[in-house]
């Protein structure tokens, strides 16, 4: 079985004080998270789409999903996420285990709710790559020079960007394997891994790379929302 975990548990503090998390802000008259969910609903290849929200936002998320995607509500569950990204993914995996059972073939496709320009190719290739390697991440080659600046004052070195990639989502994993690896970590190790694929890489386990798209960006700052609205308005990304 393949499940989608749409990670919507962040508060979006870098968007400024908007009164609501960024994934619930409107882009061309529709909440960002709805644009994202539409892509997963249209894909149609998931046993369930699980939306993970900040505490106190579950009812709100359910209401707007019913308003904009009501005919598909049976395909979506909305639950509370964790305190961290990986904690949120673990909450999603626990929900799957409790409601559907978890076996060695269960796959989770994890994706940022604030990254609305995902497409079917990226989703399909994530699943294919996870089947092959056990874990997959979406990424694009670094196009800018990367400076190593510990302390943020002066440049210590310049890294060869030819081997560097910028990580996006989805990231896709065998759920049971990820669950076991995560729960074997110490508390300090859990805090260190802000990127889930790093848990696999730290154990020398392969993580396949799926070619992303530059337009598959995450809405993080106010200007990102302006760009997203322009993409939607012009139909640049379907």
QUIRAUR-V874189 format. One line per field, one symbol per residue. psi: psi as a letter, one per 20 degrees, with the letter a starting at -180 (. if undefined). burial: b if it has 9 or more other C-alpha atoms within 8 Angstrom, else e. Layout:
BEGIN
psi->???
burial->???
END
This chain:
BEGIN
psi->qpqpoookjqilhiianiiqqhiiqpoljpqghhgghhhhghgjkqhqpoporqpijgggggghghghkhijhiipqprpaairghhgghhghhggghhiqpaiipppopqphkmikqrhgggghggghhhgiiqqqpqqqpiqpppompijgrphrpqoihjqqppaqqppqpggggggggiiqrghhhhhniphhhgghhjkqqoqppoaqhilrpogrhhhhggghhgggikhp.
burial->ebbbbbbbbeebeebeeeeebbbbbebeebbbbbbbbbbbbeeeebebbbbbbbeebbeebbebbbeebeeebebbbbbbbbeebbbbbbbbbeebbeeeebeeebbbbbbbbbbbbbeeebbebbbebbbebbbbbbbbbbeebebbbeeeeebeebeebeeebeebbbbbbbbbbbbebbeebeeeebeebeebbbbbbeeeebbbbbebeeebbbbbbbebbeebbebbeeeeee
END
